[in-house]
Structures are given as C-alpha cells and as structure tokens.
C-alpha cells in the first residue's frame, strides 16, 4: 500500500467522495487514473485503503481475508477505472467494487464451510449493553466496565457476521459506514424501499440475536 507520510498534501476525496465545488478536480483525478498514472493510483490507495479495509473486515470478519481482498479491490479498480462513467461519486463506485468482490468471496467461503476464528476489528466506542447506541456503539464511563464493553462488542460483531450477506451489507453500509440510503442504493443496485426494508429487518435480527446470546434485553 502507499506511503502514509504525505496524506495531508493529497486532494480531499474522503467523506462523500468529493465536495460539489471540486467535481472538476475529481474528473481530472479520474482521467489521470484512466491514463494509468501511477502517482494517481498511489494517491487513490492512500485515500481509500483504510476505508476499504475496514469495510471488508466488517463484511468478512477475518483480517487475513480482508487484507487479501483489499489488494484485489485496488487491482480491479485500476483495471476497470477506464469504464467508470462518472454516474456516481468515485467513493460510491469504489464501495460498489468492494462490496461486489466481497460478496463473491463470501459465497466461496460459504461453499468451503470455513470455520476459522473471526478476527473482528475493534470499534472506538464501547459500552455495556443497556448503554449501547444502535446496538453497536456507546461510551464506557468507568474503566472497570471496559472489559464488559469489550465482551459486548465481540458479541455484537459476531452477530453481525452471522447475518445473511444481503442483510449484513445494508446494515454495515448504513449503521457502521454511515452512508446515505441513496448511496447504498447506488452501491447495491437496490431500490430505496428495498434498502430500508432490509435494514429494518437486519436491525431486528441483530437485536434479537444479541439479546439471545447476552441473555439480556436491549433498551
């Protein structure tokens, strides 16, 4: 992956991909990528590698798989960037490539009945179950409750990993990646109403599974 030392000097495409006023800058950046500009590709990796890896880790639940898949994502992006028509934000297209490759990988792993131990990415905020926000987030006010917070986080992430991929993807994209419904629709090629209904069902299944494993109701 690219050297992280010059991140501050790079153009800002994070968050929603690029600010409206910088659409022309993004188009020029994409043109550089299409010309197979090596520096542009290094900048792309620098800008998106952490987000892509985090998404893949949450989807796959295994660090080794996420690392391998992240490399594949950027290889595919480099190969296919010439076909990118600019109908969506660059960041949305990168998410789409990542999600599609990830779902194909999950199908392959499912056929193999992989039973390796998940290595789940810790989140910054941790809480006891009754303090959790949206099941997955919260704050631990006292150090002596941190262990319990870690245990809950582990249970929640394991329950996310147990969701069907179609429900898991919308839950992760909305509740963990904080994408809009419109962006999720573009990434998944699902109607807005389908995204919302799947998200509602995914949240319900996650809540029920966490409560069952913890033996405690979530407020």
Backbone torsions as a table, in degrees:
resi	resn	phi	psi	omega
1	UNK	NA	166.5	-173.9
2	UNK	-71.8	155.8	176.6
3	UNK	-65.7	135.7	-174.8
4	UNK	-88.4	-1.0	-168.2
5	UNK	-69.3	-27.0	-173.6
6	UNK	-109.5	28.6	-177.0
7	UNK	-58.5	-42.2	-175.8
8	UNK	-62.5	-24.0	-176.8
9	UNK	-86.2	-6.9	-175.5
10	UNK	-84.6	154.6	175.5
11	UNK	-64.6	146.3	-174.1
12	UNK	-89.8	111.1	176.1
13	UNK	-118.3	5.4	-176.5
14	UNK	-77.3	176.1	-178.3
15	UNK	78.7	-109.4	-179.8
16	UNK	-89.4	14.9	179.8
17	UNK	102.2	-61.3	177.0
18	UNK	-166.7	146.2	178.9
19	UNK	-65.9	152.6	-178.2
20	UNK	-55.7	-39.7	-177.6
21	UNK	-67.8	-14.4	-177.5
22	UNK	-107.6	18.3	-179.3
23	UNK	-58.9	-37.8	179.6
24	UNK	-64.9	-38.5	178.2
25	UNK	-63.4	-39.5	178.6
26	UNK	-66.2	-40.7	178.8
27	UNK	-60.8	-40.9	178.3
28	UNK	-66.1	-38.1	178.5
29	UNK	-63.7	-43.2	178.7
30	UNK	-64.0	-38.5	177.5
31	UNK	-62.1	-38.9	176.6
32	UNK	-63.8	-41.0	177.7
33	UNK	-63.3	-42.8	-179.4
34	UNK	-63.3	-28.2	177.7
35	UNK	-82.9	4.8	-179.4
36	UNK	63.4	39.3	177.1
37	UNK	-71.3	114.3	-175.4
38	UNK	-63.3	-38.6	179.7
39	UNK	-65.3	-39.6	178.4
40	UNK	-63.2	-40.7	179.3
41	UNK	-65.1	-40.4	177.4
42	UNK	-62.0	-38.7	177.0
43	UNK	-64.5	-41.3	179.0
44	UNK	-60.0	-46.3	178.6
45	UNK	-61.4	-44.2	179.9
46	UNK	-58.6	-40.7	-175.4
47	UNK	-74.6	-34.3	-169.1
48	UNK	-116.9	-7.9	-173.0
49	UNK	-60.0	-41.4	-178.0
50	UNK	-66.2	-42.5	-179.0
51	UNK	-68.2	-41.3	179.1
52	UNK	-64.2	-45.4	-179.8
53	UNK	-62.1	-43.2	-180.0
54	UNK	-60.9	-44.0	178.4
55	UNK	-61.3	-46.9	-178.4
56	UNK	-64.9	-38.8	178.8
57	UNK	-64.0	-40.8	179.4
58	UNK	-68.7	-35.4	-179.9
59	UNK	-74.4	-42.9	-173.6
60	UNK	-91.7	-30.4	178.5
61	UNK	78.4	3.6	-178.4
62	UNK	-133.5	127.0	-176.4
63	UNK	-63.9	-42.5	-178.4
64	UNK	-62.9	-41.3	178.5
65	UNK	-66.5	-40.9	-179.1
66	UNK	-64.5	-39.7	179.2
67	UNK	-64.0	-45.4	178.8
68	UNK	-63.9	-43.2	-177.2
69	UNK	-68.4	-34.3	178.9
70	UNK	-61.5	-41.6	176.8
71	UNK	-62.6	-42.0	179.4
72	UNK	-64.2	-38.2	179.3
73	UNK	-58.5	-48.5	-177.1
74	UNK	-71.4	-30.4	173.7
75	UNK	-63.3	-45.1	-179.5
76	UNK	-66.7	-38.0	177.9
77	UNK	-62.5	-44.0	-179.9
78	UNK	-63.0	-39.0	179.8
79	UNK	-70.4	-37.0	-170.3
80	UNK	-100.4	-3.8	-173.5
81	UNK	-60.7	-27.0	177.7
82	UNK	-65.4	-19.6	179.0
83	UNK	-93.5	-5.9	-179.5
84	UNK	-71.1	119.1	-173.3
85	UNK	-91.9	-6.4	-179.7
86	UNK	79.4	19.0	179.0
87	UNK	-71.1	-19.1	178.5
88	UNK	-133.9	174.9	174.4
89	UNK	-64.5	152.1	177.4
90	UNK	-58.8	-41.0	-179.3
91	UNK	-62.8	-38.1	178.6
92	UNK	-64.7	-42.8	178.8
93	UNK	-63.3	-40.9	178.5
94	UNK	-63.3	-41.2	175.7
95	UNK	-61.0	-42.2	-178.0
96	UNK	-61.7	-46.5	177.5
97	UNK	-59.9	-44.0	-178.6
98	UNK	-63.0	-47.3	-177.9
99	UNK	-64.9	-43.5	-178.6
100	UNK	-64.2	-44.3	177.4
101	UNK	-65.3	-37.5	-179.5
102	UNK	-65.4	-42.8	-179.9
103	UNK	-65.4	-37.5	176.0
104	UNK	-63.6	-39.7	178.9
105	UNK	-66.8	-39.5	179.2
106	UNK	-63.5	-37.4	177.1
107	UNK	-63.1	-42.2	178.9
108	UNK	-63.8	-45.8	179.8
109	UNK	-64.8	-35.1	178.5
110	UNK	-64.7	-40.1	178.8
111	UNK	-65.3	-31.1	178.6
112	UNK	-80.8	-8.1	-177.0
113	UNK	54.0	47.4	-179.6
114	UNK	-61.0	130.6	180.0
115	UNK	-123.2	26.0	178.8
116	UNK	-66.0	153.8	179.7
117	UNK	-70.3	129.0	178.8
118	UNK	-68.5	142.2	172.6
119	UNK	-116.7	97.3	-169.7
120	UNK	-94.1	141.6	-178.6
121	UNK	-72.6	127.1	176.6
122	UNK	-70.3	149.2	175.9
123	UNK	-102.0	162.7	-173.9
124	UNK	-70.9	-38.7	-176.5
125	UNK	-97.8	137.2	179.0
126	UNK	-135.5	150.2	-178.3
127	UNK	-157.2	165.6	170.1
128	UNK	-73.5	165.0	-170.5
129	UNK	-60.3	-39.6	-176.2
130	UNK	-75.5	-10.1	179.1
131	UNK	-101.8	-6.9	-172.3
132	UNK	-65.5	141.1	175.5
133	UNK	-99.6	121.5	-179.0
134	UNK	59.9	32.1	179.5
135	UNK	72.8	-37.3	-168.1
136	UNK	-102.5	-12.7	-174.4
137	UNK	-129.2	157.8	175.9
138	UNK	170.8	-176.5	-179.7
139	UNK	-123.8	138.1	174.4
140	UNK	-101.1	113.0	-173.9
141	UNK	-77.4	-31.3	-174.2
142	UNK	-117.1	134.5	-178.3
143	UNK	-56.0	-34.8	-176.5
144	UNK	-71.5	-5.3	177.4
145	UNK	-102.5	1.6	-176.4
146	UNK	-63.5	-40.7	-179.0
147	UNK	-59.1	-44.9	178.4
148	UNK	-61.8	-39.8	178.2
149	UNK	-60.9	-43.0	178.0
150	UNK	-61.8	-42.1	-179.0
151	UNK	-62.6	-42.7	179.4
152	UNK	-64.7	-44.2	178.2
153	UNK	-56.9	-42.7	-179.5
154	UNK	-62.6	-44.3	179.3
155	UNK	-62.5	-45.8	-178.3
156	UNK	-60.7	-46.8	-178.1
157	UNK	-67.4	-33.9	175.8
158	UNK	-66.5	-38.8	178.5
159	UNK	-66.7	-36.7	175.1
160	UNK	-61.1	-43.6	-179.2
161	UNK	-64.2	-23.3	-179.2
162	UNK	-85.2	-10.1	177.7
163	UNK	-68.0	149.5	172.3
164	UNK	-57.2	139.8	-177.1
165	UNK	-51.9	-36.0	-179.5
166	UNK	-64.8	-33.4	177.7
167	UNK	-85.8	-35.8	-179.6
168	UNK	-61.2	-42.1	-175.8
169	UNK	-63.9	-43.6	-178.3
170	UNK	-69.9	-35.6	178.0
171	UNK	-64.0	-46.3	-179.3
172	UNK	-66.1	-44.9	-177.6
173	UNK	-64.9	-36.5	-178.0
174	UNK	-86.2	-53.8	-170.4
175	UNK	-86.7	-25.9	-179.6
176	UNK	-105.6	-39.6	178.0
177	UNK	-89.3	-12.5	174.7
178	UNK	61.4	38.9	177.2
179	UNK	-86.6	156.3	178.6
180	UNK	-76.1	163.3	176.5
181	UNK	-61.1	-37.9	179.8
182	UNK	-62.8	-44.3	179.1
183	UNK	-64.2	-41.9	179.9
184	UNK	-64.0	-39.6	177.4
185	UNK	-61.0	-41.4	179.3
186	UNK	-67.2	-39.1	-178.2
187	UNK	-69.7	-42.9	-173.5
188	UNK	-95.0	-11.2	-175.6
189	UNK	63.5	29.2	177.9
190	UNK	-104.2	150.0	174.7
191	UNK	-65.0	151.7	-178.9
192	UNK	-55.7	-42.1	179.5
193	UNK	-64.6	-36.3	178.4
194	UNK	-66.9	-40.6	177.3
195	UNK	-59.2	-46.5	-177.8
196	UNK	-65.5	-40.9	-178.7
197	UNK	-69.2	-39.2	177.7
198	UNK	-66.8	-38.4	179.2
199	UNK	-64.6	-43.5	178.5
200	UNK	-59.8	-44.4	-179.5
201	UNK	-68.5	-39.1	179.8
202	UNK	-62.5	-43.2	178.9
203	UNK	-63.5	-40.4	-179.8
204	UNK	-64.9	-44.7	179.4
205	UNK	-65.7	-39.9	179.0
206	UNK	-64.0	-46.4	-179.7
207	UNK	-59.9	-45.4	-179.1
208	UNK	-64.1	-40.5	-178.6
209	UNK	-68.8	-41.3	178.1
210	UNK	-63.8	-44.7	179.2
211	UNK	-61.3	-39.5	180.0
212	UNK	-65.1	-42.8	-178.1
213	UNK	-72.5	-34.5	-177.4
214	UNK	-86.6	-19.3	-176.6
215	UNK	67.0	33.7	-174.3
216	UNK	-150.8	139.8	178.8
217	UNK	-79.4	141.6	175.2
218	UNK	-92.1	128.0	-179.6
219	UNK	-73.1	NA	NA
